[in-house]
Amino acid sequence: MMSSQKLQGSLPKMVYPAYLIPHCHDGMISVIEQLEITCFARRANRPGPIVDTSGSRVLQDAILGSGESRQMKELSINLVGQHKAEDCYLKVAKSDNPYSDLWVLGTNGLCPEEHEVSSLSPDEYGIVYFKFARKDIPFPISEGENDCIATVCHKPTNCNYWHFQFEVTLTNGTLLPPNPKWKDRMLKRLLDILVDSWAYPSFPDRVDLSVPLSCRVAAQSCA
């Protein structure tokens, strides 16, 4: 990806959409029961086409670049509905900002100033879509004697209520231990599964865009 220094002053400034900002009365979202009819989106990790020569498969390095498989344990994806796929092109230029910090329930999020937001070019970056049309998420992954589980979790940031992560933990729910020999192999296998089973180069069929809106309900009074 381009560095934040290159982004500043080189791309058109954008007004950041208010519908992406968490509000103090928003609740946390669980879409596990609706995964078959929802859709997630992520900006491709590479410029150029995101399909192979068959035109129907997403390239693995469109999701994560070469050698980045360990990032699969916290893969960022966005629930599409009120969040639009093209919002993936928005880029907050500063790298040391509070906008990407995880949002705290019961507080208002933060809206970046216009001068802090740029838009990447759709001619240079594509969108990868994810439709989890099978019922086996969360699903188990094994590497030798190690058993893990992968789950789609709502992890809103201060400037993106619709941010989710594809998280991987041990089956007892604890975090993966640091630097185990099997860790990279297991996360690479997860990337293979994600691409082969659920990644699409274009917006998939039979997606209910009303599901995300119905999930955004008032959970509590503002402080």
N, C-alpha and C positions, 0 to 999 in steps of 0.2 A: 504494500500500500504506500501511497505518497506520505511523506512526513508532514507534520502539522505546519512546519515552517514553509514548505512549498505551497501548502493550501492557502495560507494567509496572503491576500492580495492577488492571487492568481485565479481564483474561481469566483463566480457571481455570488454575492451575499444573498441570504434567504431569510425571510421572516419565519421563525420556528413555529410549527403548528401547535396551537393551544391544546388540541385534543390528545397530544402525546404526554402532557404534563400531569403527573399524579395530583389528585386533590385530597385534602385531609379526610373527606368522607368516603373515599374509595376503599374497597376491600381487596383482599387477596383473591386470586382467581385459581380455580381448579377446573381444568378442562379435560381431565382424564376420561370422563365418560363420553365426551364429545369429540375425541381425537379423530374419529373416522370422518367427521364432516367439517372439521376446521382445517385451516391452512396456515403455515408459518413461512416467513421469508427471511432471507439473509443476503446481503450484498456479496457477490462473488469475490473470492480472495485473489483473483488474478484478472488482468485485462484480456480482452478478446473473447472468442466463442467459449461457451461453457458446456458444449456437447462434443461427443467424439464423432468419428466419421460416419457413424450410423445415424446421427442426428437425433437420437432419442435418449442417450445416457448422459448424466451429468459427470463431468470430469472430477475426479477426487480432489485435485488441487484447486478447484473452484470453491471448495468448502474450506479446506485448510491447505496451506502450501506444503511443499516438500519438507519433511522433517518436523512438522508441527502437530503430529498426531496426538501428542500429550495434551494439547488444548481441548481434545474431545471431552474431557471430564467437565468442562464448563463452556460448552459450545453455545454461543449467543444466537438466538433466533427470535423473531418477532411475530406475534399473533396478528394475522391479517383480518381486518374488519374495519374498525375505526382507524387503526393503523393501516396505511396504504403501502403497497409494495414499493412505490416510488419513494416513500419516506426513508428507505434504506440508503438512498443517495445522500441524505443529509449528513454533514460532517461538522462536529464541533471542533474548531481549529485548535484550541489550546489543549495540550496534553495534560497539564497540571490543573485540572478544573474539578469542581465538585459535582458536575452534572452526571458523570458516569458512576458516581458512588451509589450504592444501594439505597433506595428510598426507605424511609422509616414510616411504618403504618401510623396513621393519625396526624400526619404533617402534610403541608403543601410541598409539592416538588419545586424545582427551579427551572425557569425558562431562560435559555441562553439569549444574550443580546444579539441583535441583528448582525453586528460586526464580528460576532464570534462564530457565526454559522456560515458554511459554504455548501455548495452542491457539487458532488462529483458528476462526471458526465456519463450518461447511459451508453454513449458510444464507446466508452472505455471499460465499463464495468457492467456485468450482467447481474441478474437476480436468480438465486437458487431458491426453489420452493420445496417445502416439506409437507407432505400429506401422509399422516400415519394411519394408513387404511387397514392395518392389521390390529388385532386386539391384544397383542402381546407386549404392550408397553404399560408399565415398566417390564423390561425383559432381562433375563439372566445372560451373563457372559462368563465363560470359564477359560482360564489359562492355566493348564496343569492342575494343581490342587487348589487354585485360588478361584473363588466364586464371587462375581460382582453383579450389580444390577444397575441398569440405566433408566433414568426417569426424566420426564419433561416437567420442569418446575418453574413457577412464576417467580421471577426475580426482578421486579421493577426497579429502574434507576430513577434518580431525581429528575431526569428529563425524558424518560420513556416508560410510561406505565405498562406498555404492551411487551416489555422485554421478558423473555423466558430463557432458561438455560437447560441444556441437555446434560444432566449431571450423572456422574458415575461414582458409586460407593461400593464398599464391601456389602455383602448380603445382610449383614447385621446393622447396616445404616451408617457405619463409621467411615471416615474419609480414607482414601487410599494412602497407604504408608509411603513416605518419601523414597523415591528412587529404587523401587524393587526391580529386580531384573526382568520380571514378566510384565511390568506396567506398560511400557511402550508397545509391546507386542499385542497386549490385550486392547489398548486404545486404538491401535491400527486396525484390529479386527472389527472394532465397533464402527470405525469410519467406513470400512468395507460394507458392513451391514446397512448403515445409514444410506449410503449412496445406492447400493443395489436395491434396497427395498422401498425407500421413502423419498428420495430426492428427485425433483423434476426440473427440467430446463424451461418450462412454461407453466402458467397458472393451471393447476389440475382441475378436473371436472368434479362436479357434485360437492362443492364447498358451500356451506351455509354461512354467509357473512353476517347474519344476525346473531349468531351464537356469541361472539366476543362482546357485542353491545349489551346483550342480556346478562353477561357476566359482570359488567361494570355497575355494581349496585352499591348503594350507600351502606356502609358497614357500621358506622358510629358517628357521633356528633363531633364536630371539630373542637379542638381544644381552645 
